[in-house]
Each structure stands twice: as structure tokens, then as C-alpha cells.
Amino acid sequence: MLNINQKKIQLLDCTLRDGGYYTNWDFDENLVEQYFKTINNLPVEFIEIGYRSKPQQKYEGAFFYLPQYLLEFCKKQSSKKLVIILNEKEFSPDDVEEVLKPCAGMVYMVRLAVAPHRLKNALKIAEAVKKMGFLISLNLMYASKWKEDLYTSADLKNFQGILDYFYVVDSYGGMLPSEVTMTFNKLKESLSVDLGFHGHNNIEMALINSLTAMEAGASIIDATVCGMGRGAGNLKTELLLSLLHRKYKVPVDFDILNELVEEFLKLKEEHKWGTNLPYMLSGAFSLPQNTVLGRVKKRFFSLNSIVKEVSEETTPPPENCHFPVFTPVKQYQKALVVGGGNTPQEFSGAVREYLKHNPKICIIHSSSRNVNSFLDLPNHQFHCLSGKEILRLEKTLSPENYDKRFFLISSETGETIPADFSSKYKQFTKVLKKGHFQKKYELSTTAMAMDIADSLDVQEIMFTGYDGYAGQVTREQLELFEENQEIFDDAEEHGLTIFSLTPTMYKLSSKSIFSIL
Amino acid sequence: MLNINQKKIQLLDCTLRDGGYYTNWDFDENLVEQYFKTINNLPVEFIEIGYRSKPQQKYEGAFFYLPQYLLEFCKKQSSKKLVIILNEKEFSPDDVEEVLKPCAGMVYMVRLAVAPHRLKNALKIAEAVKKMGFLISLNLMYASKWKEDLYTSADLKNFQGILDYFYVVDSYGGMLPSEVTMTFNKLKESLSVDLGFHGHNNIEMALINSLTAMEAGASIIDATVCGMGRGAGNLKTELLLSLLHRKYKVPVDFDILNELVEEFLKLKEEHKWGTNLPYMLSGAFSLPQNTVLGRVKKRFFSLNSIVKEVSEETTPPPENCHFPVFTPVKQYQKALVVGGGNTPQEFSGAVREYLKHNPKICIIHSSSRNVNSFLDLPNHQFHCLSGKEILRLEKTLSPENYDKRFFLISSETGETIPADFSSKYKQFTKVLKKGHFQKKYELSTTAMAMDIADSLDVQEIMFTGYDGYAGQVTREQLELFEENQEIFDDAEEHGLTIFSLTPTMYKLSSKSIFSIL
């Protein structure tokens, strides 16, 4: 417990819990030992070591489940009070006893991560946790989006007398200090309980917001080493301690801290958390970080279109709906879907030869990357308009040499087509009504291509440029790969005949381009 | 000019100027073109393109001198108002005309970077600049250390009527928002002139400080792309624009901005600006960034010792002075100085053989890295105590097997010996009075070693472990290399006989260890 300006302040380090988002909650054992040894020697009161969770459909590592042996290991390593967190929406009050039984005698406090609309369920869970003898903290998420009626709601007031701590969680990293002060002032009127603050750093406000929260009445503050944490990351433990040492003479061993920081910086090199322009925008507009990052990194959406979408005060009908609806003319036996991989260029001689001799095959470009290789062919060509692909396409096309071979297909709910582009190509642009695939894989251009092909009633859908990713893949590439694979599996179940003409790492039937020439 | 809350706000991007600290003011031409093209399309009023400077003793690149052809290039590329900055202390008022002549018709505003104690000289320069028809801004540095009497001083008030802008420059990146508000309030009482803010990001306050400055009356704000700038860097242009767009609907093309950001992120990978624990401490304590970083990265000083030194409210005599003064016993003909390179281990067979057969040669360890290889030898051994070397040494030594062969030599003004260590080794530790070398190269352990050897009146000083650095060297390694070279040159001028026994990249006489066995 630190005594700061006559107020008692406690620090909680949640590096293993919040940092786990970047490592699937697996950490090297030596690093974990060094972590505990270091935090034991720092003015930190609590260490949050991870989640307790129900089994998930995908792999998550040790600190997501905290099995008994690991709890014992942590308890042995640490001289601080251990904390775990539960994702409230995963649990019913009846689950509590079983999930927390292994924590008895090891864990000092249980935190509940809760969305505002689920306070009712959270109350029952909190009561069950409290009954088992743990301290209980409610970590209420999305603080930058809290509504005025939250503060006076019975849902909130019912927690009075049950909670040991109530945390303001700035999930989007979007709060400004003035908003933090306001939030704490309102909370103090509604609840008589120790308050905490958990900041994210999208717009680099984590430190000033935490200092502001302390001034506004917070008595417990979260931080993580090097800010390791979901999305843009958290308040950096080393930054908070530097300031507390400077302002309040809180004793800190900076050398032992720096040794730990150096180790986590190596992890940061690998996983690259921290803020960037998409995260800044998600913070500034209080958007879920994955939404923005997913659209930008995976789909190559334009930032302007995302910002435009979220800036609108009201929600007008998507602008793409102003384009005439795409009415498929069912004149093609076969379609070749061209993705963004290298094979369309590596095999361009053979692929072009094939298309030239089969001018009735239509081409569907799910990416703009390879459109150049096919522009001069007589075949009809459909361009899926999405994200940055539109801008890329614009560099290749020009309205003058645009002719009836080309069809620009936009998506009902996909990204808004920039005004510039749509004014130039208005007469060629159609909007695709969502079909089977787009209904399931909303933002995918592969799904768009499949819906186009499906609506054209082609007999065979061929692929090139769906190569898969060699070597190091990013998380976004992996997700995209898995999603495309699902679409292919789905297409086969759906009764479509699909195969690749060029080498592919997907589980997808193949037919060599050379065998059909 | 932006209209924000009925106030006119102007933005100034100084990426090429402040970012130049990381590239010696050289930038790739394509990047510069992209930079201008992008900023031309953003709501930025001014672009500061670099310094005009007198010729320096060391290499600095294009944007440090801005020769005429480059000014013309920038003028052609940019649709914004161009700005340059002068380092006030380099110039006298008489220089102004010559240095600014090529700027006529190209540059709109000249900024003067000034330290508070040099306001008098700055006034004359400002007048000369103004006379030539440029807008003139005074950028007063070190705001976190400004004294109360600055605001009422005639030195400041004399600028009234001359300046177009007065900038608060948070050189140490150490200000808190409350201090920004206070500073602006006091300035508004003293000066009637448009105010600006130039923030650094050591403690991640650059954005909130800039927003706070705007509220407190600043009408012009500096930023750089990706925060590229000296030390921990500046306010990020993309972060500021995200917030201004969000809060005040300032129009921003985020896609063109993001393309530029992506390019600068590549430079960041290479040059690694941004904050870290040493920079955080230099911000928190308002220390010159180079002082802290130099000590940590180059000398391996411990952070605790730096923080302790700067935290003391008063300045007590350096603790090392409590040790008895080192009184050299002049009994050695020769000394072997062992540095931190690899050769003492690579040649340890030969070097040990030589020392074993010449037990009257004393060993002076200027680094702790290789002490282990020589601990068992009969030779007297002097350990230079400095920085982290002390902690490393402690891992090797233990008081029990410490004997009269060993001498621990601390430095008068070097880093404080940690209490732990000094209590254990008190009886063996002496403090070295600064000699010729330490007076010139204050913090260098090579200088310490030379002073020890010099005071022992040895006839020959031999070296091993001064290998130089192969492959990629860091800036700190390069500086250390240059400094050691200077010490060697100085030693020869000083009449000392010095040579290396093992391969070295220094310009230093050599005598193979094998030739003297």
C-alpha cells in the first residue's frame, strides 16, 4: 500500500493476464520466474496472473486456464497478493464454485470483466465469488461509452456492499482526462466502494488518465510491463513507477525493473503491441480494436471509409446501395477467380493462353493485385470492390479505356466506395445482393467472388492466386487463410465444383493449368 | 488555419528538422517527396524543413544546412509555408544576414531555438531576422525547468512587439498538463504574442500537453510524423490529427497519412526512436536525454545511481569521497590494461602465460567483463569501479577470497558505489584523485585506467580487450570507440609508451603477445 498525498494507493500488475492476448497466454517459464522475482521487489500490491476459463473451441495457453499446478507455482514464486479474472459472460452463478475451487488459499482477489448491459448476471456471480471468501472486484468495461443512466441504475447500485473494488475499464483506450474525472465524480455519488482504473494506451492517455483517476478518487491502478496488453496495450508499469517515484518518492529499484523491461522488449519486437494509427482511431472513436485492426490489416479497408462510417451521427443507408443492383447474365460456363497471390504472375503465360483460347470464361478478381495481368484479354471481368483494393484498382484502370468487358461489383454492406471513385465509375458499378457466402463471411472478397460466380450459375469455379502463405505468417494472414479454407469447404458442401489451376496450400482440389491447355 | 472552438489553431510539422537527429539530417529523396505530397494534403499550416547552420566539425546532412538548391526543391514540392530554425547559440546578430539570404522568398518563418539564459543575445538576432522580412518565432527551451523570475524579466518582456510567435519547448518531455496550464497562464500575463507548444514524449504527455496548451491559449502546435524526433521523440502528427478530427471534425485524409506513416515506421525500425525507461526517467526528472542515455547505453551506469544522484534535494559531497584516497605504490615496470572485448578470452592462454611469468606486471581492469580470466594469477590487479561494472564485478568476487592482490578503485565524481557493495568491500576500496585523463574524459573507465597506470609511473602500458567493434555498431559504441581513440592519441602525446598485445581496430601501436612470450 503506497501512501500518496495522504491517500492510500495500490498498484496491480496484470502483465500475464492482459499481455496474454499477444501470446495465447503462454509465457516462457524463465521469463515468468524473472517477472515474479522482479515484481516481488517493486511497490506493487497485486499481481493478476490470468483467467480461469471454461474449455474453448480454440487453443489458449496456460495463463488462460490457470490449472492447479500453475496456481501453486505462482503462489510459490510470488510474495504479492495474487488475482485472477473471469470473463463474466462465460459463466453462470452456478459455475462459480467449480471454477474457483482450485484458487482457494492461492488467490486473494477475483475480478469480473463485465459489459454494462450484463450487470444483472454479474451481480449473482459476484455474490457467489464473495461467498467463497475472495475479495471481489467488478471491472466494468467500455467506460468511454457508458450512458448517463448507468450511474443511477439499480443494476449498479445493487452492487453496494458486495464489491471490494469497482474498476473503470477504458477498453477502447479512448478516454480523455476530463472524462475520467467526470466518470469518477459520478461514480462516487452512486457507489461507496474503492474505485480502480484500468487504462489502455491507444491515444497515449493511459498514464495521464491513471494519474487523473488517482486524483479523482481511484485507490487502485492497473499497469503492465512495457504496456503489454490487448490491442494498443496498457499503462506501462515502468512509466507509472517512474512518475510515482518522481512525484511521490515511491521507492523503486529501477535496475531490476529495467532488466525485466529489456526481456519484455524482446517479446515486443516479436509481437509488436503498442499503438498505431488504426489503434489511435479506434481509441478516438471508441471502436473495438479488433474491428478496426481486422478491417485494416486483414481486409485492407481504407481508414477514411472506417472513420466516415463511425463519424456519422445518424446511420444513413449504406451509400453503396445507391448503385443499381447487379443482375447476373447467365452466359458463362466457367469462371476463374483470381486472388492476390503470386501464381497469377508466375503462371501468367499459361493462364493467359488458356483464357485467350476460352474467351467465354469469365474472370472474377477477388483482389486488385493481379488485374494488370489480364486487362487486355477479351474475357469478361468482374472486379470485387473492397477496401484498399479500390484504390489499387483505380491506379490500374482509367475511365477512358473502361469498356463493356468490365463489371465493378460493390458490396451491400462492405466498405463505402469513395466518392471520387464512384463518380468516375458510376455507370459501371453495381451492388451485389448478399448471397449464401457473403451472408456467412460478411467482409470477405472471396465470399463476394463466390456469390458472383454462384449467381452466374457457372458449372466450374477455377482458382488461381490462392497460394496460401509461405514462411512467417502474420496473425491476420493466418485468419484470412482459415477463413478462405472455410469458404472452400462450404462451397463444396454447397455443391459447387471448385478447383485450383495453380499450386495452392489450401485443401482444395487441383487441376494443373498445363493439363488443360 | 483551423477553427477550433472559435479559436484559430495552426499546426506545424517539423519531422525533417526534429527527426533529423536520428539520420544526421539526411533523408531519402523519395521519402521527402512523399512527405511533402502528404503534408500538402493535410490540415497543416507550416512545414519546418530543417536548420541553417555554420559549418560543423562533424558530418551533418542536407537538412542541417539547407543549401540553396534544397531550399528551392522544398519550395517547389510544398504548398505550405516553409519554416527553418536557427540554433541561437551558434550565431551572432551579424551572422543573420548571410545565413538567411538564401531563404528570401522561400522561407516564411524563422524560428530561434534559445536557452533561457541566452535571451539577451537572442533578442538581437530576432530583431535582425525580423528586419529581413521573415516571421520570427522564439522557441524557448527547457520549459520544465523555467524559473519563476523568467516571466517578469526584462529579457523576456523586451521581445514584446518583435515576435510573431513565442513557443514553450518541453525539451525534456517532462511537463505535466497542470504545469503546461500554469506556464501558459503566466506567459499570457507577461507577453502579448501568439503562443506555441513543442512537446516531447518521454512520459507520454506530448498529446495531452498539446491539447492542454491549446485550451490554455496556444495557437500553434508542433508535431512530427510517427513522433520522429530527438531522444524519445515528439507529439505524433497522426495522433494529433486523429484527436482533432474526432473532437473538432478537422478534415483529415487518413489513408494518405497512413501511407506516409508506414514509410516512417520503416525508418523507426532502423533508428528506434521513442520512449523507454531511461528516457522516461530523463523526462520525469527533466534531465538532458543524452546525459541519461549516454550513461546507461554507453557507460552501463545503473539507473538507480542516476536517479539517486538527481533525486537529492541538496548536493552532498559525492559519497565515493568517503573512501580513503588511493596512494599509488610505484613498484610496477609495466601494466596490462584489460578492456571489455573478446581478445582477453580468445588469447587467454598466451596472455595468462605471459602474466604468470611476469608477476610484477600489474593488471588494470577497465571493464569487469574479463576479470574472471585472471583472478587466480599472482599479479596485482586494479579494478576500475564504474556503473554496472560494479554489479558485474560483485557476481565474480566474494569478500572471503578477496586478498591483497586486489585493489578496488572508485572515481571521485563517477557513479556512486552502491551501499551494498561498499559495505562489503569498504576496506579494499580507494578513491582515485582525478589525473590528466579523467579530467578530460570524466566518465571513461579507460581514462581511469590510464590515470592509475600514470600514477603508478609504469614504463609501458599494454592493452588487451580493446578490439574495436566489428559489424553493425550502435551510436553509443561508435562514440565510445572515438573517445577511446582520443585517449590513446592523448596518451602518446602525453609521452606514455602504449601498445596492444592482441588484435585491435584502434590506431594504436601493436606488439604481438606471441612475440614477447
HADDOCK unambig.tbl for C-alpha pairs under 7 A between the chains (distance, minus, plus):
assign (segid A and resid 203 and name CA) (segid B and resid 239 and name CA) 6.74 0.50 0.50
assign (segid A and resid 204 and name CA) (segid B and resid 204 and name CA) 6.14 0.50 0.50
assign (segid A and resid 238 and name CA) (segid B and resid 277 and name CA) 6.53 0.50 0.50
assign (segid A and resid 239 and name CA) (segid B and resid 203 and name CA) 6.74 0.50 0.50
assign (segid A and resid 239 and name CA) (segid B and resid 280 and name CA) 6.41 0.50 0.50
assign (segid A and resid 242 and name CA) (segid B and resid 280 and name CA) 6.75 0.50 0.50
assign (segid A and resid 242 and name CA) (segid B and resid 281 and name CA) 6.08 0.50 0.50
assign (segid A and resid 242 and name CA) (segid B and resid 284 and name CA) 6.72 0.50 0.50
assign (segid A and resid 243 and name CA) (segid B and resid 284 and name CA) 6.12 0.50 0.50
assign (segid A and resid 246 and name CA) (segid B and resid 284 and name CA) 6.17 0.50 0.50
assign (segid A and resid 246 and name CA) (segid B and resid 285 and name CA) 6.81 0.50 0.50
assign (segid A and resid 253 and name CA) (segid B and resid 304 and name CA) 6.46 0.50 0.50
assign (segid A and resid 254 and name CA) (segid B and resid 303 and name CA) 5.77 0.50 0.50
assign (segid A and resid 254 and name CA) (segid B and resid 304 and name CA) 5.57 0.50 0.50
assign (segid A and resid 255 and name CA) (segid B and resid 302 and name CA) 6.23 0.50 0.50
assign (segid A and resid 255 and name CA) (segid B and resid 303 and name CA) 5.58 0.50 0.50
assign (segid A and resid 255 and name CA) (segid B and resid 304 and name CA) 6.10 0.50 0.50
assign (segid A and resid 258 and name CA) (segid B and resid 277 and name CA) 6.94 0.50 0.50
assign (segid A and resid 277 and name CA) (segid B and resid 238 and name CA) 6.52 0.50 0.50
assign (segid A and resid 277 and name CA) (segid B and resid 258 and name CA) 6.96 0.50 0.50
assign (segid A and resid 280 and name CA) (segid B and resid 239 and name CA) 6.40 0.50 0.50
assign (segid A and resid 280 and name CA) (segid B and resid 242 and name CA) 6.73 0.50 0.50
assign (segid A and resid 281 and name CA) (segid B and resid 242 and name CA) 6.08 0.50 0.50
assign (segid A and resid 284 and name CA) (segid B and resid 242 and name CA) 6.73 0.50 0.50
assign (segid A and resid 284 and name CA) (segid B and resid 243 and name CA) 6.13 0.50 0.50
assign (segid A and resid 284 and name CA) (segid B and resid 246 and name CA) 6.17 0.50 0.50
assign (segid A and resid 285 and name CA) (segid B and resid 246 and name CA) 6.83 0.50 0.50
assign (segid A and resid 302 and name CA) (segid B and resid 255 and name CA) 6.18 0.50 0.50
assign (segid A and resid 303 and name CA) (segid B and resid 254 and name CA) 5.74 0.50 0.50
assign (segid A and resid 303 and name CA) (segid B and resid 255 and name CA) 5.57 0.50 0.50
assign (segid A and resid 304 and name CA) (segid B and resid 253 and name CA) 6.43 0.50 0.50
assign (segid A and resid 304 and name CA) (segid B and resid 254 and name CA) 5.53 0.50 0.50
assign (segid A and resid 304 and name CA) (segid B and resid 255 and name CA) 6.09 0.50 0.50
